[in-house]
Amino acid sequence: MDLRDKRLRTAALLQWADTAVAIDCGPDFRQQMLAANAQHLDAIVMTHEHNDHIIGLDDVRPFNFKQGGDMPVFASEKVQKELKTRFAYVFTEGDKRYPGAPMVSLISIDKNTVFNIKGLTFVPIEVMHGKLPILGFRIGDFAYLTDVLAIEETEIHKLQNLHTLVVNALHHTEHYSHLNLTGALALIEQLKPKHSYLTHMSHRMGKHAEINKTLPDGVELGYDGLRISVPMPNVP
């Protein structure tokens, strides 16, 4: 059995120096952080409000208790609205607040909000997830795009000269809100990063070993536990 065919929900953990930042926290967040042996977490960056990207928020509790403070969560206003609805107990204030609830500090971002976390600059990229505008992120020469169907030309310019691109490829047939394999490869050909990894794949993509050998040079299927080293200029 190839363990690369066991696919949890899509997420990423960025680590540099003594800093760790999660991109999204879906239903497998706890399992993924344990598997990564993540000892601390400095922030979470949200791409969008769908359940498979936010519903693990409650599991920031251990990091709160270890670090003794609120978890910064960078998210758009519409994502924040969903978080406050689904996790109302987290955002209750005063005497009604449950003392064991996760501690979260929401920080507003949008496609024009370039922000910094512990010395690294995050550039939001607006992409279309079907008809829903969501965010991807560029950090140095690395870009992480998930749940993409299309990218407007006004945002494409933010993705030039990449070293590494991570992008979704759901399966082989057309989908109303996700790139399929053909669409993902077309985007990669347009952007021409040095290396690309495909993520957010369903079981209908097929077996890792079989599909991987059909991909162009410089393109690979991602898998759970994959570690990528990307050169980052001016990392503290």
N, CA, C and O of each residue as an XYZ file, in Angstrom:
944
protein
N       0.840     -1.205      0.000
C       0.000      0.000      0.000
C       0.872      1.251      0.000
O       1.799      1.358      0.802
N       0.589      2.178     -0.873
C       1.334      3.426     -0.975
C       0.672      4.463     -0.072
O      -0.458      4.877     -0.328
N       1.361      4.881      0.972
C       0.797      5.849      1.911
C       0.511      7.199      1.259
O      -0.252      8.000      1.800
N       1.115      7.456      0.108
C       0.859      8.718     -0.589
C      -0.560      8.773     -1.157
O      -1.017      9.837     -1.575
N      -1.252      7.646     -1.174
C      -2.638      7.614     -1.636
C      -3.642      7.827     -0.504
O      -4.849      7.818     -0.746
N      -3.166      8.016      0.719
C      -4.021      8.335      1.862
C      -4.033      9.848      2.032
O      -3.085     10.423      2.567
N      -5.104     10.494      1.577
C      -5.108     11.950      1.485
C      -6.044     12.577      2.512
O      -7.258     12.378      2.464
N      -5.461     13.345      3.449
C      -6.256     14.151      4.370
C      -6.626     15.460      3.672
O      -6.282     15.680      2.511
N      -7.331     16.322      4.402
C      -7.735     17.598      3.811
C      -6.510     18.477      3.556
O      -5.490     18.369      4.236
N      -6.643     19.334      2.573
C      -5.517     20.164      2.143
C      -5.194     21.259      3.153
O      -6.082     21.972      3.621
N      -3.926     21.379      3.477
C      -3.428     22.426      4.365
C      -1.918     22.485      4.208
O      -1.319     21.634      3.550
N      -1.305     23.499      4.820
C       0.152     23.626      4.758
C       0.661     24.212      6.060
O      -0.042     24.964      6.737
N       1.887     23.861      6.402
C       2.576     24.425      7.559
C       3.895     25.000      7.077
O       4.759     24.274      6.584
N       4.042     26.311      7.222
C       5.266     27.001      6.831
C       6.159     27.145      8.050
O       5.712     27.603      9.102
N       7.410     26.758      7.915
C       8.342     26.836      9.034
C       9.635     27.501      8.590
O      10.209     27.142      7.562
N      10.089     28.476      9.376
C      11.391     29.086      9.138
C      11.914     29.609     10.475
O      11.150     30.044     11.336
N      13.234     29.554     10.620
C      13.854     29.925     11.896
C      13.085     29.237     13.026
O      12.962     28.013     13.024
N      12.564     30.006     13.991
C      11.785     29.411     15.080
C      10.299     29.720     14.931
O       9.569     29.768     15.922
N       9.847     29.930     13.685
C       8.477     30.361     13.412
C       7.714     29.280     12.651
O       8.271     28.581     11.805
N       6.425     29.159     12.973
C       5.546     28.216     12.260
C       4.205     28.895     12.005
O       3.599     29.456     12.918
N       3.750     28.839     10.758
C       2.480     29.445     10.354
C       1.685     28.421      9.564
O       2.195     27.841      8.605
N       0.448     28.198      9.957
C      -0.429     27.270      9.241
C      -1.242     28.026      8.200
O      -1.723     29.129      8.459
N      -1.391     27.435      7.034
C      -2.351     27.940      6.055
C      -3.568     27.027      6.124
O      -3.521     25.868      5.714
N      -4.648     27.570      6.647
C      -5.919     26.872      6.868
C      -5.827     25.856      8.006
O      -4.745     25.394      8.368
N      -6.994     25.525      8.559
C      -7.070     24.531      9.643
C      -8.387     23.777      9.482
O      -9.389     24.110     10.115
N      -8.369     22.782      8.645
C      -9.563     22.004      8.357
C      -9.834     20.931      9.394
O      -9.252     20.966     10.478
N     -10.704     19.976      9.087
C     -11.102     18.961     10.061
C      -9.979     18.026     10.474
O     -10.089     17.353     11.498
N      -8.888     17.968      9.693
C      -7.761     17.102     10.021
C      -6.616     17.863     10.688
O      -5.513     17.333     10.817
N      -6.869     19.089     11.108
C      -5.818     19.973     11.628
C      -5.039     19.325     12.771
O      -3.808     19.329     12.760
N      -5.736     18.775     13.745
C      -5.055     18.189     14.898
C      -4.155     17.036     14.463
O      -2.995     16.961     14.870
N      -4.685     16.146     13.643
C      -3.919     14.996     13.173
C      -2.697     15.443     12.376
O      -1.613     14.876     12.515
N      -2.879     16.455     11.548
C      -1.778     16.933     10.717
C      -0.681     17.583     11.554
O       0.504     17.387     11.285
N      -1.067     18.353     12.565
C      -0.070     19.007     13.404
C       0.697     17.990     14.250
O       1.898     18.143     14.473
N       0.009     16.964     14.714
C       0.692     15.899     15.451
C       1.671     15.161     14.541
O       2.797     14.868     14.941
N       1.237     14.863     13.319
C       2.105     14.154     12.381
C       3.344     14.972     12.032
O       4.416     14.419     11.789
N       3.186     16.290     12.010
C       4.307     17.182     11.701
C       5.178     17.464     12.920
O       6.193     18.153     12.822
N       4.771     16.924     14.073
C       5.484     17.175     15.333
C       5.636     18.666     15.592
O       6.688     19.133     16.030
N       4.568     19.405     15.314
C       4.584     20.861     15.491
C       4.526     21.196     16.983
O       3.533     20.903     17.648
N       5.561     21.792     17.492
C       5.655     22.098     18.912
C       5.051     23.453     19.269
O       4.715     23.703     20.426
N       4.917     24.309     18.288
C       4.281     25.606     18.529
C       3.709     26.119     17.219
O       4.015     25.594     16.148
N       2.888     27.136     17.310
C       2.276     27.735     16.124
C       2.148     29.229     16.366
O       1.589     29.655     17.377
N       2.664     30.021     15.439
C       2.689     31.470     15.631
C       1.484     32.176     15.037
O       1.109     33.252     15.504
N       0.864     31.587     14.003
C      -0.273     32.250     13.355
C      -0.944     31.270     12.399
O      -0.375     30.249     12.014
N      -2.181     31.620     12.031
C      -2.915     30.893     11.000
C      -3.339     31.896      9.938
O      -3.790     32.996     10.256
N      -3.192     31.513      8.690
C      -3.604     32.337      7.555
C      -4.705     31.577      6.817
O      -4.512     30.425      6.427
N      -5.852     32.216      6.627
C      -7.022     31.552      6.048
C      -7.195     31.904      4.570
O      -7.081     33.066      4.177
N      -7.470     30.882      3.762
C      -7.751     31.125      2.346
C      -9.217     31.473      2.107
O      -9.527     32.377      1.332
N     -10.133     30.741      2.785
C     -11.557     31.014      2.620
C     -12.351     30.265      3.675
O     -11.787     29.552      4.505
N     -13.665     30.434      3.634
C     -14.522     30.041      4.743
C     -15.141     28.663      4.637
O     -15.940     28.305      5.503
N     -14.824     27.879      3.640
C     -15.441     26.568      3.523
C     -14.977     25.638      4.652
O     -13.865     25.748      5.170
N     -15.870     24.729      5.002
C     -15.686     23.895      6.183
C     -14.357     23.154      6.188
O     -13.712     23.029      7.229
N     -13.955     22.668      5.029
C     -12.720     21.877      4.979
C     -11.464     22.711      5.140
O     -10.353     22.186      5.061
N     -11.633     24.025      5.367
C     -10.485     24.895      5.563
C     -10.491     25.626      6.905
O      -9.489     26.242      7.268
N     -11.597     25.570      7.649
C     -11.661     26.332      8.896
C     -12.128     25.549     10.117
O     -11.940     26.010     11.243
N     -12.728     24.381      9.926
C     -13.480     23.779     11.024
C     -12.589     23.185     12.115
O     -13.097     22.746     13.146
N     -11.280     23.163     11.910
C     -10.370     22.705     12.958
C      -9.893     23.797     13.888
O      -8.972     23.577     14.675
N     -10.504     24.978     13.816
C     -10.026     26.116     14.613
C      -9.987     25.809     16.107
O      -9.098     26.291     16.809
N     -10.930     25.019     16.603
C     -10.959     24.720     18.038
C      -9.647     24.087     18.505
O      -9.277     24.219     19.672
N      -8.959     23.415     17.619
C      -7.750     22.693     18.011
C      -6.512     23.566     18.111
O      -5.394     23.053     18.156
N      -6.699     24.901     18.145
C      -5.566     25.766     18.489
C      -5.360     25.810     20.003
O      -4.368     26.370     20.470
N      -6.280     25.230     20.777
C      -6.185     25.293     22.240
C      -4.813     24.899     22.787
O      -4.248     25.645     23.587
N      -4.249     23.741     22.380
C      -2.948     23.375     22.953
C      -1.861     24.415     22.714
O      -0.977     24.594     23.551
N      -1.923     25.099     21.576
C      -0.919     26.116     21.279
C      -1.165     27.359     22.121
O      -0.212     28.026     22.523
N      -2.427     27.684     22.398
C      -2.743     28.776     23.326
C      -2.132     28.506     24.692
O      -1.463     29.366     25.266
N      -2.366     27.319     25.202
C      -1.947     26.994     26.558
C      -0.429     26.951     26.675
O       0.140     27.352     27.691
N       0.221     26.456     25.617
C       1.676     26.370     25.650
C       2.315     27.739     25.525
O       3.323     28.017     26.174
N       1.730     28.607     24.687
C       2.338     29.901     24.403
C       1.737     31.028     25.240
O       2.306     32.116     25.322
N       0.599     30.767     25.855
C       0.025     31.732     26.789
C      -0.498     33.002     26.150
O      -0.349     34.085     26.716
N      -1.113     32.888     24.973
C      -1.668     34.077     24.345
C      -2.599     33.739     23.209
O      -2.746     32.578     22.830
N      -3.235     34.778     22.663
C      -4.151     34.588     21.543
C      -3.404     34.095     20.306
O      -2.235     34.415     20.089
N      -4.123     33.304     19.502
C      -3.587     32.866     18.211
C      -3.972     33.891     17.147
O      -5.163     34.063     16.888
N      -3.025     34.573     16.522
C      -3.368     35.484     15.431
C      -3.911     34.693     14.233
O      -3.289     33.734     13.776
N      -5.070     35.108     13.740
C      -5.679     34.479     12.575
C      -5.919     35.556     11.526
O      -6.738     36.453     11.728
N      -5.211     35.469     10.417
C      -5.332     36.435      9.329
C      -6.411     35.937      8.379
O      -6.298     34.848      7.816
N      -7.467     36.745      8.201
C      -8.609     36.294      7.404
C      -9.376     37.493      6.866
O      -9.349     38.580      7.442
N     -10.057     37.270      5.754
C     -10.905     38.319      5.181
C     -12.126     38.546      6.060
O     -12.413     37.744      6.949
N     -12.836     39.620      5.817
C     -14.017     39.948      6.620
C     -15.082     38.870      6.504
O     -15.735     38.541      7.495
N     -15.272     38.310      5.308
C     -16.314     37.289      5.162
C     -15.915     35.987      5.843
O     -16.780     35.270      6.346
N     -14.632     35.667      5.870
C     -14.178     34.497      6.616
C     -14.371     34.725      8.110
O     -14.803     33.825      8.831
N     -14.053     35.924      8.570
C     -14.244     36.240      9.987
C     -15.708     36.119     10.390
O     -16.009     35.634     11.481
N     -16.612     36.548      9.533
C     -18.037     36.436      9.827
C     -18.436     34.984     10.015
O     -19.187     34.664     10.937
N     -17.942     34.097      9.153
C     -18.239     32.674      9.273
C     -17.636     32.089     10.544
O     -18.279     31.285     11.219
N     -16.416     32.480     10.874
C     -15.785     31.984     12.088
C     -16.592     32.379     13.325
O     -16.767     31.576     14.242
N     -17.072     33.599     13.344
C     -17.833     34.066     14.506
C     -19.184     33.371     14.611
O     -19.741     33.238     15.701
N     -19.712     32.925     13.458
C     -20.978     32.191     13.467
C     -20.764     30.752     13.923
O     -21.482     30.265     14.796
N     -19.804     30.084     13.351
C     -19.586     28.661     13.637
C     -18.882     28.431     14.976
O     -19.033     27.374     15.590
N     -18.122     29.416     15.418
C     -17.392     29.296     16.680
C     -17.773     30.442     17.615
O     -16.906     31.125     18.160
N     -19.068     30.644     17.794
C     -19.536     31.762     18.612
C     -18.931     31.727     20.011
O     -18.608     32.776     20.569
N     -18.775     30.544     20.581
C     -18.231     30.418     21.936
C     -16.785     30.897     22.032
O     -16.332     31.292     23.107
N     -16.061     30.864     20.915
C     -14.678     31.332     20.915
C     -14.628     32.849     21.077
O     -13.704     33.386     21.688
N     -15.623     33.529     20.529
C     -15.584     34.983     20.476
C     -16.499     35.647     21.506
O     -16.678     36.864     21.481
N     -17.078     34.856     22.407
C     -17.861     35.409     23.510
C     -16.931     36.134     24.477
O     -15.859     35.630     24.810
N     -17.344     37.318     24.926
C     -16.490     38.119     25.787
C     -17.089     38.237     27.181
O     -18.265     37.941     27.392
N     -16.275     38.670     28.119
C     -16.753     38.953     29.472
C     -17.007     37.702     30.294
O     -16.368     36.668     30.098
N     -17.953     37.816     31.220
C     -18.227     36.737     32.167
C     -18.809     35.499     31.505
O     -18.736     34.407     32.068
N     -19.386     35.651     30.315
C     -20.016     34.518     29.639
C     -19.002     33.649     28.891
O     -19.343     32.582     28.383
N     -17.774     34.110     28.830
C     -16.765     33.356     28.089
C     -16.357     32.110     28.858
O     -16.021     32.185     30.040
N     -16.388     30.957     28.183
C     -15.940     29.710     28.781
C     -14.425     29.756     28.929
O     -13.733     30.019     27.945
N     -13.878     29.510     30.129
C     -12.433     29.706     30.342
C     -11.544     28.783     29.536
O     -10.365     29.085     29.354
N     -12.072     27.654     29.038
C     -11.246     26.747     28.250
C     -11.348     26.951     26.758
O     -10.743     26.200     25.993
N     -12.103     27.958     26.319
C     -12.285     28.182     24.878
C     -10.980     28.634     24.233
O     -10.155     29.271     24.887
N     -10.789     28.314     22.971
C      -9.594     28.791     22.271
C      -9.505     30.308     22.302
O     -10.521     31.004     22.313
N      -8.298     30.802     22.316
C      -8.063     32.247     22.309
C      -7.559     32.645     20.921
O      -6.494     32.212     20.480
N      -8.339     33.468     20.257
C      -8.067     33.816     18.867
C      -8.145     35.330     18.690
O      -9.050     35.979     19.213
N      -7.206     35.875     17.960
C      -7.214     37.290     17.609
C      -7.321     37.412     16.096
O      -6.412     37.013     15.369
N      -8.438     37.965     15.623
C      -8.668     38.070     14.186
C      -7.999     39.319     13.617
O      -8.104     40.411     14.176
N      -7.308     39.131     12.487
C      -6.629     40.231     11.809
C      -7.155     40.286     10.381
O      -7.055     39.302      9.648
N      -7.709     41.414      9.980
C      -8.374     41.548      8.690
C      -7.368     41.693      7.548
O      -6.412     42.464      7.632
N      -7.608     40.934      6.487
C      -6.819     41.059      5.269
C      -7.761     41.003      4.066
O      -8.888     40.521      4.175
N      -7.296     41.492      2.934
C      -7.980     41.297      1.658
C      -6.918     41.179      0.576
O      -5.728     41.083      0.876
N      -7.342     41.186     -0.663
C      -6.378     40.953     -1.750
C      -5.317     42.038     -1.854
O      -4.282     41.840     -2.491
N      -5.571     43.186     -1.229
C      -4.625     44.297     -1.297
C      -3.793     44.453     -0.028
O      -2.994     45.383      0.077
N      -3.974     43.555      0.931
C      -3.288     43.666      2.221
C      -2.019     42.829      2.229
O      -2.066     41.622      2.464
N      -0.899     43.463      1.976
C       0.390     42.791      2.131
C       0.759     42.865      3.606
O       0.758     43.944      4.199
N       1.075     41.714      4.198
C       1.340     41.707      5.640
C       2.596     40.900      5.943
O       3.087     40.141      5.107
N       3.100     41.083      7.158
C       4.359     40.476      7.560
C       4.155     39.627      8.802
O       3.498     40.051      9.753
N       4.723     38.419      8.791
C       4.727     37.565      9.968
C       6.162     37.158     10.243
O       6.772     36.437      9.454
N       6.692     37.615     11.345
C       8.033     37.246     11.809
C       9.085     37.349     10.710
O       9.924     36.463     10.551
N       9.028     38.438      9.957
C      10.075     38.705      8.977
C       9.785     38.262      7.563
O      10.543     38.597      6.652
N       8.696     37.507      7.343
C       8.333     37.113      5.985
C       7.111     37.897      5.513
O       6.160     38.101      6.268
N       7.151     38.329      4.264
C       6.057     39.086      3.674
C       5.094     38.159      2.947
O       5.505     37.341      2.124
N       3.803     38.296      3.259
C       2.743     37.527      2.626
C       1.976     38.451      1.670
O       1.467     39.500      2.067
N       1.910     38.038      0.420
C       1.176     38.801     -0.598
C      -0.081     38.016     -0.969
O       0.025     36.961     -1.595
N      -1.272     38.504     -0.598
C      -2.502     37.792     -0.967
C      -2.733     37.828     -2.474
O      -2.447     38.822     -3.142
N      -3.255     36.723     -2.988
C      -3.608     36.586     -4.404
C      -5.093     36.236     -4.465
O      -5.492     35.184     -3.965
N      -5.907     37.081     -5.057
C      -7.319     36.735     -5.186
C      -7.508     35.768     -6.356
O      -7.069     36.032     -7.475
N      -8.162     34.655     -6.076
C      -8.491     33.669     -7.108
C      -9.977     33.365     -7.005
O     -10.610     33.659     -5.990
N     -10.529     32.778     -8.056
C     -11.946     32.453     -8.063
C     -12.139     30.963     -7.809
O     -11.615     30.115     -8.531
N     -12.900     30.673     -6.773
C     -13.277     29.303     -6.416
C     -14.712     29.140     -6.901
O     -15.658     29.350     -6.142
N     -14.873     28.763     -8.178
C     -16.178     28.877     -8.816
C     -16.499     30.357     -8.944
O     -15.771     31.100     -9.602
N     -17.601     30.790     -8.308
C     -17.978     32.203     -8.322
C     -17.562     32.923     -7.038
O     -17.862     34.103     -6.860
N     -16.876     32.215     -6.152
C     -16.486     32.777     -4.861
C     -15.049     33.285     -4.908
O     -14.138     32.506     -5.186
N     -14.821     34.590     -4.641
C     -13.439     35.071     -4.551
C     -12.809     34.626     -3.232
O     -13.374     34.841     -2.159
N     -11.638     34.007     -3.324
C     -10.912     33.560     -2.142
C      -9.469     34.018     -2.275
O      -9.115     34.685     -3.248
N      -8.629     33.664     -1.298
C      -7.244     34.114     -1.308
C      -6.257     32.960     -1.398
O      -6.421     31.930     -0.744
N      -5.241     33.149     -2.210
C      -4.025     32.372     -2.135
C      -2.950     33.304     -1.608
O      -3.222     34.468     -1.314
N      -1.731     32.800     -1.486
C      -0.675     33.626     -0.913
C       0.658     33.371     -1.607
O       0.998     32.245     -1.969
N       1.399     34.467     -1.776
C       2.784     34.376     -2.234
C       3.680     34.812     -1.080
O       3.476     35.870     -0.486
N       4.666     33.990     -0.775
C       5.642     34.289      0.265
C       7.009     34.136     -0.371
O       7.436     33.015     -0.649
N       7.696     35.227     -0.605
C       8.953     35.158     -1.343
C       8.693     34.614     -2.739
O       7.840     35.135     -3.458
N       9.414     33.578     -3.126
C       9.239     32.971     -4.447
C       8.422     31.690     -4.380
O       8.486     30.851     -5.278
N       7.654     31.550     -3.306
C       6.757     30.407     -3.107
C       5.317     30.893     -3.142
O       5.003     31.924     -2.547
N       4.433     30.169     -3.828
C       3.011     30.532     -3.854
C       2.170     29.306     -3.541
O       2.459     28.196     -3.986
N       1.109     29.541     -2.754
C       0.187     28.487     -2.341
C      -1.212     28.886     -2.786
O      -1.775     29.864     -2.295
N      -1.767     28.123     -3.721
C      -3.088     28.402     -4.263
C      -3.936     27.139     -4.138
O      -3.581     26.102     -4.699
N      -5.022     27.210     -3.428
C      -5.893     26.055     -3.318
C      -7.323     26.464     -3.655
O      -7.712     27.616     -3.464
N      -8.101     25.505     -4.158
C      -9.503     25.731     -4.528
C      -9.652     26.735     -5.663
O     -10.638     27.470     -5.718
N      -8.686     26.769     -6.561
C      -8.704     27.710     -7.680
C      -9.490     27.131     -8.850
O      -9.347     25.952     -9.177
N     -10.310     27.951     -9.473
C     -10.860     27.639    -10.783
C     -10.289     28.589    -11.831
O      -9.991     28.183    -12.954
N     -10.139     29.866    -11.452
C      -9.639     30.865    -12.401
C      -8.935     31.981    -11.644
O      -9.182     32.198    -10.458
N      -8.055     32.684    -12.348
C      -7.350     33.836    -11.789
C      -7.422     34.972    -12.797
O      -7.051     34.802    -13.958
N      -7.893     36.116    -12.362
C      -7.969     37.271    -13.246
C      -6.566     37.770    -13.590
O      -5.623     37.592    -12.819
N      -6.447     38.393    -14.751
C      -5.157     38.905    -15.192
C      -4.582     39.924    -14.207
O      -3.365     40.068    -14.090
N      -5.475     40.634    -13.497
C      -5.009     41.625    -12.529
C      -4.259     40.990    -11.364
O      -3.500     41.670    -10.673
N      -4.464     39.690    -11.141
C      -3.774     38.988    -10.053
C      -2.628     38.110    -10.562
O      -1.695     37.805     -9.818
N      -2.703     37.712    -11.816
C      -1.679     36.838    -12.386
C      -0.289     37.459    -12.273
O       0.698     36.748    -12.083
N      -0.211     38.774    -12.389
C       1.108     39.422    -12.367
C       1.819     39.230    -11.032
O       3.040     39.368    -10.956
N       1.063     38.912     -9.973
C       1.673     38.676     -8.664
C       2.383     37.322     -8.588
O       3.064     37.027     -7.606
N       2.218     36.508     -9.622
C       2.710     35.130     -9.584
C       3.841     34.878    -10.567
O       4.096     33.734    -10.942
N       4.512     35.925    -10.980
C       5.621     35.772    -11.920
C       6.898     35.360    -11.186
O       7.093     35.695    -10.018
N       7.765     34.625    -11.893
C       9.107     34.280    -11.412
C       9.077     33.499    -10.099
O       9.824     33.805     -9.169
N       8.216     32.499    -10.032
C       8.125     31.664     -8.842
C       9.188     30.572     -8.848
O       9.537     30.033     -9.898
N       9.687     30.261     -7.685
C      10.525     29.075     -7.526
C       9.650     27.837     -7.367
O       9.879     26.818     -8.018
N       8.638     27.931     -6.492
C       7.772     26.785     -6.205
C       6.313     27.229     -6.156
O       5.976     28.228     -5.521
N       5.466     26.479     -6.827
C       4.027     26.709     -6.825
C       3.321     25.464     -6.313
O       3.592     24.352     -6.766
N       2.413     25.661     -5.363
C       1.489     24.612     -4.941
C       0.100     25.026     -5.414
O      -0.360     26.122     -5.096
N      -0.578     24.150     -6.180
C      -1.864     24.507     -6.763
C      -2.772     23.282     -6.793
O      -2.304     22.151     -6.927
N      -4.064     23.519     -6.667
C      -5.021     22.419     -6.635
C      -5.245     21.802     -8.018
O      -5.180     22.474     -9.047
N      -5.509     20.503     -7.994
C      -5.910     19.770     -9.198
C      -6.830     18.654     -8.716
O      -6.353     17.611     -8.270
N      -8.130     18.859     -8.802
C      -9.083     17.994     -8.119
C      -9.090     16.567     -8.659
O      -8.967     15.603     -7.904
N      -9.236     16.450     -9.978
C      -9.207     15.145    -10.652
C      -9.116     15.399    -12.151
O      -8.588     16.435    -12.554
N      -9.601     14.510    -12.975
C      -9.367     14.618    -14.418
C     -10.496     15.311    -15.183
O     -10.256     15.856    -16.260
N     -11.704     15.303    -14.659
C     -12.839     15.877    -15.383
C     -13.091     17.317    -14.947
O     -12.603     17.757    -13.906
N     -13.854     18.038    -15.750
C     -14.138     19.442    -15.413
C     -14.981     19.523    -14.146
O     -15.795     18.644    -13.862
N     -14.767     20.596    -13.395
C     -15.474     20.806    -12.138
C     -15.922     22.264    -12.090
O     -15.279     23.140    -12.668
N     -17.041     22.515    -11.390
C     -17.612     23.866    -11.387
C     -16.830     24.857    -10.521
O     -17.007     26.066    -10.672
N     -15.964     24.371     -9.613
C     -15.284     25.322     -8.729
C     -13.794     25.040     -8.532
O     -13.120     25.787     -7.823
N     -13.271     23.981     -9.143
C     -11.868     23.622     -8.985
C     -11.219     23.383    -10.341
O     -11.873     22.929    -11.281
N      -9.933     23.690    -10.435
C      -9.158     23.240    -11.587
C      -9.091     21.717    -11.594
O      -8.938     21.086    -10.548
N      -9.206     21.140    -12.777
C      -8.883     19.724    -12.921
C      -7.404     19.616    -13.299
O      -6.699     20.625    -13.332
N      -6.939     18.416    -13.581
C      -5.512     18.234    -13.875
C      -5.101     19.018    -15.111
O      -4.049     19.656    -15.118
N      -5.914     18.978    -16.151
C      -5.582     19.709    -17.380
C      -5.478     21.202    -17.117
O      -4.551     21.856    -17.594
N      -6.423     21.743    -16.360
C      -6.417     23.170    -16.050
C      -5.233     23.570    -15.189
O      -4.634     24.624    -15.405
N      -4.889     22.734    -14.210
C      -3.743     23.031    -13.356
C      -2.451     23.040    -14.162
O      -1.599     23.906    -13.967
N      -2.306     22.077    -15.067
C      -1.095     22.030    -15.896
C      -1.023     23.220    -16.842
O       0.064     23.713    -17.144
N      -2.178     23.681    -17.310
C      -2.195     24.869    -18.168
C      -1.753     26.107    -17.397
O      -1.015     26.939    -17.925
N      -2.206     26.232    -16.141
C      -1.789     27.363    -15.308
C      -0.290     27.291    -15.028
O       0.402     28.308    -15.067
N       0.203     26.101    -14.750
C       1.638     25.927    -14.513
C       2.442     26.305    -15.756
O       3.487     26.948    -15.651
N       1.962     25.911    -16.915
C       2.644     26.269    -18.162
C       2.641     27.774    -18.370
O       3.609     28.334    -18.886
N       1.569     28.426    -17.975
C       1.496     29.886    -18.100
C       2.471     30.590    -17.153
O       3.141     31.545    -17.548
N       2.551     30.117    -15.900
C       3.369     30.788    -14.890
C       4.834     30.359    -14.937
O       5.726     31.135    -14.592
N       5.076     29.123    -15.366
C       6.434     28.596    -15.508
C       7.275     28.673    -14.224
O       8.399     29.171    -14.265
N       6.760     28.196    -13.102
C       7.609     28.096    -11.909
C       8.660     27.017    -12.112
O       8.515     26.163    -12.987
N       9.715     27.048    -11.310
C      10.742     26.007    -11.424
C      10.208     24.652    -10.979
O      10.519     23.626    -11.583
N       9.399     24.654     -9.916
C       8.837     23.410     -9.396
C       7.370     23.634     -9.059
O       6.989     24.716     -8.614
N       6.554     22.621     -9.270
C       5.124     22.702     -8.954
C       4.675     21.423     -8.279
O       5.127     20.328     -8.615
N       3.771     21.582     -7.315
C       3.175     20.451     -6.616
C       1.671     20.591     -6.664
O       1.127     21.666     -6.410
N       1.002     19.502     -6.990
C      -0.454     19.507     -7.085
C      -1.056     19.047     -5.770
O      -0.574     18.097     -5.153
N      -2.119     19.730     -5.345
C      -2.755     19.427     -4.070
C      -4.265     19.443     -4.229
O      -4.778     19.635     -5.332
N      -4.977     19.240     -3.125
C      -6.448     19.206     -3.104
C      -6.989     18.216     -4.143
O      -7.860     18.546     -4.948
N      -6.448     16.999     -4.100
C      -6.820     15.960     -5.058
C      -7.829     15.005     -4.442
O      -7.678     14.601     -3.289
N      -8.842     14.645     -5.190
C      -9.793     13.643     -4.731
C      -9.285     12.249     -5.071
O      -8.271     12.098     -5.753
N      -9.998     11.228     -4.589
C      -9.622      9.846     -4.918
C      -9.719      9.586     -6.418
O      -9.103      8.653     -6.933
N     -10.499     10.420     -7.120
C     -10.672     10.231     -8.558
C      -9.450     10.668     -9.363
O      -9.400     10.448    -10.573
N      -8.470     11.282     -8.709
C      -7.230     11.607     -9.409
C      -6.499     10.333     -9.819
O      -5.855     10.291    -10.868
N      -6.600      9.295     -8.992
C      -5.893      8.059     -9.274
C      -4.723      7.847     -8.338
O      -4.481      8.659     -7.444
N      -3.999      6.767     -8.537
C      -2.883      6.398     -7.682
C      -1.691      7.317     -7.897
O      -1.380      7.711     -9.022
N      -1.040      7.646     -6.806
C       0.085      8.581     -6.850
C       1.162      8.122     -7.836
O       1.572      8.881     -8.715
N       1.613      6.882     -7.684
C       2.722      6.404     -8.516
C       2.375      6.398     -9.999
O       3.226      6.683    -10.841
N       1.119      6.071    -10.318
C       0.706      5.993    -11.719
C       0.577      7.369    -12.354
O       1.025      7.583    -13.480
N      -0.038      8.305    -11.626
C      -0.267      9.646    -12.181
C       1.026     10.442    -12.206
O       1.278     11.183    -13.156
N       1.849     10.297    -11.175
C       3.055     11.112    -11.063
C       3.974     10.933    -12.271
O       4.587     11.896    -12.731
N       4.072      9.716    -12.780
C       4.995      9.462    -13.891
C       4.475     10.011    -15.219
O       5.219     10.027    -16.199
N       3.236     10.455    -15.278
C       2.686     11.041    -16.500
C       2.848     12.558    -16.542
O       2.565     13.181    -17.565
N       3.303     13.163    -15.432
C       3.351     14.623    -15.333
C       4.595     15.193    -15.991
O       5.610     14.506    -16.104
N       4.524     16.451    -16.427
C       5.696     17.086    -17.049
C       6.853     17.217    -16.055
O       6.658     17.121    -14.843
N       8.042     17.435    -16.579
C       9.206     17.676    -15.726
C       8.933     18.871    -14.817
O       8.392     19.887    -15.252
N       9.313     18.733    -13.559
C       9.135     19.834    -12.610
C       7.784     19.873    -11.961
O       7.524     20.768    -11.156
N       6.892     18.923    -12.280
C       5.557     18.881    -11.690
C       5.376     17.540    -10.990
O       5.672     16.488    -11.555
N       4.884     17.592     -9.749
C       4.672     16.363     -8.983
C       3.345     16.447     -8.234
O       2.849     17.534     -7.937
N       2.787     15.291     -7.940
C       1.669     15.248     -7.014
C       2.191     15.460     -5.598
O       3.213     14.896     -5.208
N       1.480     16.273     -4.843
C       1.795     16.378     -3.429
C       1.264     15.164     -2.684
O       0.530     14.350     -3.243
N       1.639     15.054     -1.425
C       1.116     13.976     -0.589
C       1.233     14.390      0.875
O       2.005     15.288      1.213
N       0.472     13.741      1.728
C       0.475     14.063      3.145
C       1.865     13.855      3.735
O       2.467     12.794      3.571
N       2.366     14.874      4.421
C       3.686     14.797      5.025
C       4.816     15.267      4.134
O       5.973     15.272      4.553
N       4.498     15.662      2.905
C       5.527     16.165      1.995
C       6.196     17.405      2.589
O       5.518     18.315      3.068
N       7.527     17.436      2.556
C       8.290     18.586      3.016
C       9.023     19.193      1.811
O       9.687     18.485      1.054
N       8.893     20.485      1.653
C       9.505     21.208      0.533
C      10.426     22.273      1.102
O      10.030     23.024      1.994
N      11.627     22.345      0.604
C      12.554     23.424      0.975
C      12.556     24.470     -0.134
O      12.793     24.154     -1.300
N      12.293     25.693      0.234
C      12.227     26.791     -0.735
C      13.160     27.895     -0.274
O      13.067     28.327      0.875
N      14.060     28.368     -1.137
C      14.927     29.490     -0.733
C      14.108     30.735     -0.475
O      13.267     31.121     -1.287
N      14.361     31.359      0.661
C      13.648     32.571      1.048
C      14.642     33.697      1.281
O      15.476     33.612      2.183
N      14.561     34.755      0.473
C      15.489     35.881      0.680
C      15.165     36.621      1.968
O      14.001     36.808      2.321
N      16.215     37.038      2.661
C      16.086     37.908      3.825
C      15.274     37.286      4.977
O      14.615     37.996      5.737
N      15.334     35.952      5.092
C      14.682     35.327      6.234
C      15.514     35.626      7.479
O      16.730     35.429      7.475
N      14.863     36.101      8.549
C      15.630     36.471      9.748
C      16.253     35.231     10.409
O      16.933     35.351     11.428
